[in-house]
Amino acid sequence: MKATVLALLAVWTAFASAATGLDAVSRGADPTGQRDSAGPMQKALDELNRSGGGTLYLPPGKYRLEKPLYVEGGNSIRGAASSAASWPANRPSVLCVAFGRGDTNLVKNAAVKLRGGASLRDVAIWHPDQSFEEPVPYPASIWGDGHTSVVDVTLVNSWCGFYNNHCSSMLVRGLRGTALSMGIRAAYAFDVPRIEHVAFDTAYWAASGLPGSPKSRAESKKLESWAENNLVAIVAGEQDWGYWWDVFVDHAKGGIFLTVVPDDKGERMNPGNIAAGKVVMRNVQVGIEMKNVGYPGFLLTYGDIQAKLCCMHYSKVPDYSKFHAVGIKPYYSWNAAVQVTGVKFSGAKTLFRSDKDKDGLIYCINFNGCTFSDWKDCAISQARGSLVASNCRFEGKGAIRPGENLSQIVLSGNTFAGEAFAVKPSASTVLSRDDGEKGVVNLSYDIAEPNEREFKGKVFNVLDYGATPGKVDDIPVKDSSPAFAAALAAAGKAGGGTVFVPAGVYRIARGLKVPSGVELRGSFEAQHYGNSTHRGTQLYAYAGKGEAASAPLVTLEPDSGVGGFTVYYPEQGVTDDSSVEEALRVKRYPPTVRTAPRSQVRNMAIVNAWTAIDAITVRSDGLLVTDVTGGALDAGVIVGHGTTGGLFRDVHFNYTGWVGQGKYANHPRGDDWDKTTTCGMFADFTTRVTRGFVLCDAKDVKLHSCFCIMVAEGISLEKDPYTGGSFKGSTWGMAFDANTNGIVGHRGAAPKFVANCAMGVFSRQQGGYFVKTELGFAGAIASVNSEIWSGRSRIVYLEGGRTILSQFLSWCCYEGVVKKGASLTVCGASFASNNGNDKGEKTTITYERGSSGTVCGSVDGRRFLRVVDETGGKLAWRNNGVRID
């Protein structure tokens, strides 16, 4: 397994050129590792910082650090190659940390310190004085604060790999290696911190071949034993809708630990709700320890967990007395749920266990499509609450051990190799079992993520063609678009290359076209957000105001790319109210970026566009849009025209880059609920008008870990204006925050759409729905292992088509309406009406006359599963918990 995982890790070769940044060696850094390089590297980083932001490149070599490096927002450190699996065939850039041995303070002297908007990528970090014989503490290898990005970094032998206690919308992608105490610690976030493609395995240290690494099998076993008794791979406190994908852990005491940790001021301790997918664990004592799960719960989708003691443990309320004694009151979610889809569990004494706790603790544990095997005691031991299991395979006897306070058990379509129960359920437990029930939907999901393309060839610097950079408080009068166009034309004539735009503010008054084989690239090396939009490369767009049909700001030709900068529209408005002054009125602009086949859009912040990404005007087969943030007023993304194949990954639309930043002269101000303020006007406009992702005729196009906030429709399923066709595809990790509606099926569209692991709040414009369909909608919408909450949020309003809510968690969301001609299937679902909404109402789904549907294998945590049937016999009710009408 270790060899396979290591072999599959892609080797990243960085585009390292002094023409697009500063070369560390040319600035005095020593690539032999003999002399301290921290001083010259910090001097170079400070120079970049004074210039507005940029990249410090590390050619292959070893760089000795005798003190921490500080990387400010808008700056990056980027090496040549990071994968230890590639050594020595591909020479990496190694940071050799020569200080901190025995220091137990993880933060103060962390080796690399990243501020919001900074990034570290394509390097390895090695502590030469660490010992696998007797490991000792060190400060964290990487410390982050806010929107930090860590991409393709190898930890050779870190005590703590990455520590961020204010992790905002952080991105950790491709962090791999050997950690000895903690791999990642992340807490106190807002708006979707992401952890992707991370692997923690003792084999990385040995594979490095560096001095002091384990050489023999006996030495490797000693290191494995240490890790299995000391390492916790990921520790997560409060994370606001954290999305994690592709997590691998081999040799650890604990794989994932969900808990609460104090904030930096020691004033609060909050848990977070997290969704994780494709989780694989081997040789761990406990796979996932859940000591405090934030509402509404923890979602786990697809994976394989082998453990010695327990694969998943939902513990009782921890003892928080020591925190109460110093005035901290940890928050505990008494009724958070756990939902698991498509995971294999094996090897442990108990594969899933929840502990007995106080009488008020009510929760639901929900499994769908899981396999349980090779247990010592039982597969599932649950003390109280409700248990739902659908389409699961139990490969042993005495699979379920119900506690005496387990209120409901609903078993649908499961396969048992022997007796289902280790002990007989209590007489007070409501048991509903039908092993032949096939109505609960079980869908799989996977994704093939293409490598980002690096554009080779000559670098064409726009400054050499007459571009004029300015500053936020000194916007250039001169239009730089002719200089950009000249540089792009030269790159195209040369057969390809990179048109580089250094840090600064550039006035762009006409559209730009990027030739095939060329990338238009700014100074940012990774995802960046609102808190860094005033640094690095910024394009101030004046082109096309009021002319939405004119040329886009950036038009991509096939096989071209754009990225690495921020786009801002200085003359954009906030409202469609005709009674206000013209400067405040919303302006229709052409799209910011128009894609083409095999084009690439990455590392962009688009602050206040009309349409951000146009992938429909030109059929754009095989496009890649990754790490795009910001916001749009009409639509964030529009895709269609028959586009086949492609990926939108980590596309994150949030208006904070404009609304929350005071340096933009026209940014909305005030309370976003108060329509007398410009912020309130803006929020009213976007929650009536704006669509996050418009999906038309496209197939095999994935949306992975995407987000939109404060829009009218999170996903809009529409009939394609070019082909008349509809979308066929799936998402994983789609989050809707403070939207009016989530998924909307429009008249004339007939898509086949699946949303895996979606989360949402639908609180705007008096409250909206997770799924809403119009009369004349003829498609199918399925949601698998998704959750919604907030007292204003409602479940569904369906006038057409078919909707399936499979393994759906509704936490204090109370209204579902199925109109004539529409169909709704609710299967394997968990409701939590015990939370009460603003009016004290309970969950109610009403099937009106002429509608149809099925409710099967579902429960409500308080035994109040309320379904009103007015269909006259067209509603099938099978194998559910307690129902009231």
Phi, psi and omega in degrees: 000316181298315181297320180296314181297316180297319182293329183279346180288123183291145176268123182263125173252116187284152172276091188253110181213132177297343180291341181243016179176201178253135177272123185298322182294318179294342179261012172107357178289147184257110182282358178272346181080009182277322182250157177294128178255357183297319182298302179296327178292319179293322178299319178293320178297321178295323177296316177299319181297319179294332181276358178108355178123152179170197189238135170260115181268139177248107173299164179307140179152183178247130184239110183284130178243122178252004173201166184293155171257137180248120182245111183278166181303139183089355180249157180220150163249129181223131180259196186263322178195147187237341190286119178297336179294341183269352183286144355266008184301321176245121186282123181269171171259115188247125171270115183262105187275109187253030178213165173094001181301126179084356181280119184270354177278110186289337192261311194306314184241040175302147188295313178236123184247118184253127172269168181305130182090003178260161179217153174230129182206153171060041175228166169245150179238126186229134175254096188299334183266005176285151183235131174282342178289313180220082182299144179234158180294152170220157167299165180302144176293323179226133173242137180231155177221107178088214186286073180258152179236128175237115189229126176051063178240135178255128174264114182285313184201055184282144170288307172232125185285298184223130183233121178216108182261014173212066200273359172034226177264053181297157173234123171238108182228125178076027172276121185217155175146196180257123172240150188252334179235316183208133179276303180225134170234119185219132181205167177057072181245168163218140175063066162065077164289142186239134175234115189224139174053054177250147181216129176238121187204136179297341183295337182297319181299312180296321183292339182293329183071008181287156179306136180086000179279155177300134182250314184265167176296324179297319179292321177296322179294325178296318178293319178299319179297318178300310183298321182290348178246357186222335188271133164245118191292312180227124175247122184236125168264224182294118171230124183277095179063047179296135176244121180240137181219133175066075180246124180238131178225127174227122181075091178200154171290315178222140179278301180230133180236110178261119187207198170238144176228153179294147172285176186297332180273354181068032183252340184211159177216104184238144173273175179224153176267132190225146172238128182233144179222155178055057182258123180235130181223141177222147173054049175241154175283308176234127182288300181230116178258121182245091180271338177200105182259128179289154178293153353280348178162191181245128179250129177235126183230124169064124179165189185207110184241117173249128182220166182265318181260308183202135178284317176221131182232117175259101192273168175287173182301125181294165175277108183258016187301323182292333177279322176300325182297335180251016173089007177264132180247095180298139178272137177232130177272107186289338186230033175292145182256163174232125179236131186230130181233128169062039181246140174264130178241138180198161166092339189269167174300308173234129185283318172228133180221133169241137186273155175291141181212188186299159188299332184282353184279114180233126181210170176233133174252128191225122178240140176218127176067028182261158176239129180242126181210162171055048175263158181267318182253295178203167179281313183230123173240109184236126188280318185206187182082213180233147178238129174236129175224125183227138174056030181263156178243121180250109187261062179175177182263154178060057189289319190242129175248097182279137174282164183291342179257014176285115191279322183218142172230123177237117183241122185226121171066027180270160176244124180245129178284338179211208179300135184290327187246135174287325172224156181290136177300151178299153179297335180275354181277129175279118181246125174231119186223131174213098182291346178266358181293123182244013186276346180278122185285138180229108184240143179260166180211139171207170186211135173257108184267116179289151174291143173295138181278134171258126185274115182274171178108190185291151175261129180247108183274126184297337178295329179289347181250010173101009177295147184241106177277148175228203180231168181301320181266011178210071184290130182298143173280329183285135176282124180268358183297326175298322179292318177300314182298321179294318179295319178296320179295321179295319178295319178295319179295328180282356180091009178133170180146196181240126171265111188261135180242104181297169179303145180143171178260128182238130174279126179238112186251001174210161185292156181240144177242129182258116183292163176301140179081004184240144171241130170271116195225133176263196190275344183284134181260357183203181178305139175217157190235193183301326184285358177234011184286347179267011177231174179067200182278128182227128175257118175267112190266120176246355186284136167079019180301125180077006183232071186300336182271358180280183187297138178300163174300315177229121175252121180266136170268167181307140176065029176245177183208165178210146176166176175087019179210174178253140175244131181224140181253099186296338185254015179286150179251189189236349187210159173259013178287113184289349182276349182269167180297153187302325183298334181271352184277142180297136179252136175274118178248161169297165178302151176290313179228131172250124186273174179212174179304135176059024177277166186223131176235123184210155172052050179238144168246117181249105198285308190211052181287170167277303170235128184279301184239117177258103177244033180235327181299321176243129176301126192236059180304137173070025180284157175230119175239115187221140174059046175256130182233173175123223182189156178225162184258336174257303181207138176287308180226136169233123182230140180173216181063028179082011180307131181237125180079137179153169184214131166250109185241130177054048173267117197231103183260113179214131187280003184300332178299337176254307186294320188270005184242119186283351184280345175276124187300328185256021184288144179299144183232154174102200183269129184285357172263350184258109185288354176277347177263158178294330176292319177294321176300316181296314180297322177296319180296307186295325182279356170259329196244319195283140174246133181287300183230115180260116185249115180248227185280096176209150178219153183056031174252121183260145169245114190237121177055057181250166190206145169210144183232145171058050176235166180286320181223122178291308174235125180248114179266112189231156173290133185290127181289344180265316186250341186080358182275184184223167185286142173224106183176190188217162175234157166226131176073049175264122182245136178238118182242128177050039174273169168278306176229157180268278181254123183238122175263119187265158178307133177090346179272147179223059184279166166240101191236132179235126176250110176267133169059048177270151176226143183200153170232130186235075193250356186269161178052052181068011177098139180231204191234149174297313175231132176224131177235148180265160172300128183098356172283130187238017184261189179234132178238126177236139175236129184238126178050063180237163182217146175224156178203178183101134183298336178277339185289145177235166193274291181216151167223107191241123175247350180198163176074188182241134178235137178236125173249100182254128181054054186259131180251114175253116184245101181065040175235131207233002185224127171228134181229128178242114185270173180305130178091350179259159180228138177227125172251125175244113187222140179057035188261159178234121176251155181226061183291350177299344181282337180070142176257191186300336181253007181075019184278160176255163179304131176220125171245122182251121173264109183279168181303133180091353175268177179207170177162185181220138170236115183213147173063031186238158180221164166240138185300336180252015182063037180239041180290100188256115178232123180261121185254107176246016187280344184072036175107004181263005176253126177262125179244115185219131165054055179244178172284198186291133182243141169237150179242000000 
